[in-house]
Amino acid sequence: MTEKRKRIEGLWLGIIGTIAFSLTLPITRAAVPELGAGFLGLCRGLAAAIPALLLLLVLREPLPERKYWPSLFLVAAGAGIGFPLFSAIALRSLPSAHSAVVVGLLPAATALFAVLRGHERPRLGFWIACAGGVIAVLLFAAAEGSGRPQLPDLLLLIAVLGGGIAYAEGGRLARDMGGWRVISWALVFGAPFLVVPAIIVIAHTPLAAVSPKAWLAFAYLALIPQFVAFFPWYRALMLAGVARTSQIQLAQPVLTLGWSALLLHEHVSFLTLLASLLVIAAAAATQFTRVAPNTSELA
């Protein structure tokens, strides 16, 4: 496959992954009143580990080499625990549209961790763009939080950091292991750490009163953004590179705002839209000011 065809395929796969991920916040917001943040944040990764393990067993995949284990645990911590748990807790009190602005920093966080893990030396503009995105988010959070950011906003920032390290590390691993193996093994590696807290949460959640709509939302969250969507996403990172694929993800906040209005009937204010555009601009700047050691692979 030529480099051009690789990039084109990677971009299309990145679009598919971005659309799937863009629904995560609105669907979490819809399900959290009934299932609770703890259940959604912990049981989602545990439930996704079941089809991941079955897939690995059916295909008789060997255990990854030990040199990949630390990276797989990083992906598990970020994508399997960090982002689902902290975003679910934040969405107990924040609208999905508001959260979309904060999570709009995810492409910048992905680029940041790719830079740090790749030992790159980006230009000063890269760091200015990263700082500008964070400042835009904090100002927006302060404007909507009586003059200062609220705890849920900080929890979302932690979720973004978790997602960023999972995307960057997973994209790096995908070159050696293949994207579907990365997310499958990451979910399996992370599952043992979720069992005990998940059991505790389940014991305190009135599951008998949960509506079919909430269970459908949970099924989507566990199967699609937690598992299946990573297949095209990690392959896109491998084919088109982390920086180029992250540019596609710049559209995710706008898509999430649209889903929030369509599915949850949330009002998207002018301030929310303006802040979203500023965050997108800052995230885009991180891609264009980044200097990668192998521009054909990462840029």
C-alpha positions in Angstrom: 0.0 0.0 0.0 1.4 3.4 -1.0 1.9 6.2 1.6 -0.9 8.1 0.0 -3.4 5.2 0.2 -2.4 4.6 3.8 -3.1 8.2 4.7 -6.5 8.2 2.9 -7.5 4.9 4.6 -6.3 6.3 7.9 -8.3 9.5 7.6 -11.5 7.6 6.8 -11.0 5.3 9.7 -10.3 8.3 11.9 -13.6 9.9 10.8 -15.5 6.7 11.8 -13.8 6.6 15.2 -14.4 10.3 15.8 -18.2 9.9 15.1 -18.4 6.9 17.5 -16.5 8.8 20.2 -18.5 12.0 19.8 -21.6 10.2 21.2 -19.9 9.2 24.4 -20.7 12.3 26.5 -24.4 12.7 25.6 -25.1 9.0 26.1 -23.2 9.0 29.4 -25.2 12.0 30.5 -28.4 10.3 29.6 -27.6 7.1 31.5 -25.8 8.5 34.6 -29.0 9.5 36.6 -30.2 5.9 36.6 -27.0 3.9 36.7 -24.8 6.2 38.6 -21.3 7.4 37.8 -19.5 4.6 39.6 -21.4 1.9 37.7 -20.8 3.6 34.3 -17.2 4.5 35.0 -16.1 1.1 36.3 -18.5 -1.5 34.9 -18.2 -0.2 31.3 -14.6 -1.2 31.1 -15.2 -4.5 32.8 -18.1 -5.3 30.4 -16.0 -4.4 27.4 -13.3 -6.8 28.6 -15.6 -9.8 28.1 -15.9 -9.6 24.2 -12.2 -8.5 24.1 -11.2 -11.7 25.9 -13.5 -13.9 23.8 -12.0 -12.4 20.6 -8.5 -13.1 21.8 -9.3 -16.6 22.8 -11.2 -17.4 19.6 -8.3 -16.1 17.5 -5.8 -17.9 19.8 -3.7 -14.7 20.2 -0.5 -15.3 22.3 0.2 -13.1 25.3 2.0 -9.9 24.3 5.7 -9.7 24.9 6.6 -8.3 28.3 8.2 -5.2 26.8 4.7 -4.1 25.7 3.0 -4.6 29.1 3.8 -1.2 30.7 2.3 0.5 27.6 -0.8 -1.7 27.7 -1.3 -0.9 31.4 -1.1 2.8 30.4 -3.7 2.4 27.8 -5.9 0.4 30.2 -5.5 3.1 32.9 -6.4 5.9 30.5 -9.0 4.5 28.2 -10.4 1.7 30.5 -10.5 3.5 33.8 -9.5 7.2 33.8 -11.6 8.7 31.0 -14.8 6.6 31.7 -14.8 7.1 35.4 -13.9 10.8 35.7 -16.1 11.9 32.8 -19.0 9.9 34.3 -18.6 11.6 37.7 -18.4 15.0 36.1 -21.5 14.4 34.0 -23.6 13.9 37.1 -23.8 17.7 37.3 -22.5 19.1 34.0 -24.4 19.2 30.8 -23.0 17.2 27.9 -22.6 20.4 25.8 -20.5 22.1 28.5 -18.4 18.9 28.8 -17.8 18.8 25.1 -15.8 22.1 25.4 -13.4 20.7 28.0 -13.0 17.3 26.2 -12.2 19.3 23.1 -8.7 19.4 24.5 -8.3 15.7 23.8 -6.4 16.2 20.5 -4.0 18.5 22.2 -3.5 16.1 25.0 -2.9 13.3 22.5 -0.3 15.4 20.7 1.3 16.4 24.1 1.8 12.8 25.2 3.0 11.7 21.7 5.6 14.5 22.0 6.6 13.4 25.5 6.7 9.7 24.8 8.5 10.3 21.5 11.1 12.6 23.1 10.4 15.3 20.6 11.4 18.9 20.8 8.5 20.9 19.5 8.6 24.6 18.8 7.6 27.2 21.4 4.3 27.6 19.5 3.3 24.1 20.5 3.5 24.8 24.2 1.8 28.2 23.7 -1.1 26.4 21.9 -1.4 23.8 24.7 -1.5 26.5 27.3 -3.9 28.6 25.3 -6.4 25.7 25.1 -6.2 25.0 28.8 -6.7 28.7 29.6 -9.7 28.9 27.2 -11.3 25.9 29.0 -10.6 27.4 32.5 -12.0 30.8 31.5 -15.1 29.1 30.0 -15.5 27.0 33.2 -15.1 30.1 35.3 -17.7 32.0 33.3 -20.2 29.2 33.8 -19.2 28.5 37.4 -19.8 31.7 39.3 -16.4 33.1 38.7 -14.2 30.0 39.1 -13.9 26.5 37.6 -15.9 23.8 39.5 -14.7 20.4 40.6 -16.5 18.6 37.7 -14.4 20.7 35.2 -11.2 19.5 36.9 -12.4 15.9 36.8 -13.0 16.3 33.0 -9.5 17.6 32.6 -8.2 14.5 34.4 -10.4 12.4 32.0 -8.8 14.2 29.0 -5.3 13.4 30.3 -6.3 9.8 30.6 -7.7 9.7 27.1 -4.7 11.5 25.7 -2.2 9.1 27.1 -4.3 6.1 25.9 -4.6 7.5 22.4 -0.9 8.4 22.1 0.4 5.2 23.6 -2.1 3.0 21.8 -1.2 4.6 18.5 2.4 3.9 19.1 1.8 0.3 20.1 -0.5 -0.3 17.1 2.4 -0.1 14.8 3.8 -3.3 16.4 0.7 -5.1 17.6 -2.2 -3.9 15.5 -4.9 -1.6 16.8 -7.5 -4.3 17.7 -4.9 -6.3 19.7 -3.9 -3.1 21.6 -7.4 -2.3 22.9 -8.3 -5.9 23.4 -5.3 -6.7 25.6 -5.5 -3.3 27.4 -9.1 -4.1 28.4 -8.1 -7.6 29.6 -5.0 -6.2 31.5 -7.2 -3.6 33.2 -10.1 -5.9 34.1 -8.6 -7.4 37.3 -8.3 -3.9 38.8 -12.0 -3.2 38.1 -13.5 -6.4 39.6 -13.6 -5.5 43.3 -14.7 -1.9 42.9 -17.2 -2.9 40.3 -18.7 -5.5 42.7 -19.0 -2.9 45.4 -20.7 -0.4 43.1 -23.1 -3.0 41.8 -24.1 -4.0 45.3 -25.1 -0.3 46.0 -26.9 0.3 42.6 -30.7 -0.4 42.4 -30.4 -2.2 39.1 -33.9 -3.5 39.2 -35.2 0.0 38.7 -33.0 0.8 35.7 -35.0 1.4 32.5 -34.3 -0.4 29.2 -33.2 3.0 27.7 -30.4 3.3 30.3 -29.3 -0.3 29.8 -29.2 0.3 26.0 -27.0 3.4 26.7 -24.7 1.3 28.9 -24.5 -1.4 26.2 -23.5 1.2 23.6 -20.8 2.7 25.9 -19.3 -0.6 26.8 -19.3 -2.0 23.2 -18.6 0.9 20.9 -16.5 3.8 22.4 -14.9 1.4 25.0 -14.0 -1.3 22.5 -15.1 -1.5 18.8 -14.4 2.2 18.0 -10.8 1.7 18.9 -10.3 -0.7 16.0 -10.6 1.9 13.3 -9.1 4.6 15.6 -5.9 2.9 16.4 -5.5 1.7 12.8 -6.0 5.3 11.8 -3.3 6.5 14.2 -1.0 3.8 12.7 -1.7 4.6 9.1 -2.1 8.4 9.1 0.0 9.2 12.2 -1.0 10.6 15.6 -0.8 14.3 14.6 -2.8 13.9 11.3 -5.5 11.7 12.9 -5.8 14.1 15.8 -6.7 16.8 13.4 -9.8 14.8 12.4 -10.7 14.7 16.1 -10.9 18.5 16.1 -14.5 18.0 14.8 -15.5 15.9 17.8 -16.6 18.8 20.1 -18.8 20.2 17.4 -20.3 16.8 16.8 -20.9 16.3 20.5 -22.6 19.7 20.7 -24.9 18.6 17.9 -25.7 15.3 19.6 -26.3 17.1 22.9 -28.9 19.3 21.3 -30.5 16.6 19.2 -30.6 13.7 21.7 -30.8 15.6 25.1 -32.4 18.8 23.9 -29.7 20.8 25.6 -29.3 24.5 24.8 -26.0 25.3 23.2 -25.3 28.9 24.2 -23.2 31.4 22.2 -20.5 31.2 25.0 -20.4 27.4 24.7 -20.0 27.6 20.9 -17.4 30.3 21.1 -15.4 28.5 23.8 -15.6 25.3 21.7 -14.2 27.1 18.6 -11.3 28.6 20.7 -10.4 25.2 22.1 -10.6 23.7 18.6 -8.3 26.4 17.3 -5.8 25.8 20.1 -5.9 22.1 19.5 -5.4 22.6 15.8 -2.4 24.8 16.5 -0.7 22.0 18.5 -0.8 19.9 15.4 0.8 22.5 13.1 3.4 23.6 15.5 4.6 20.2 16.5 7.9 18.9 15.2 8.0 15.1 14.9 11.2 13.0 14.5 9.6 11.3 11.5 7.2 13.6 9.8 6.0 11.1 7.3 4.8 8.9 10.2 3.5 11.3 12.8 2.8 14.6 11.1 
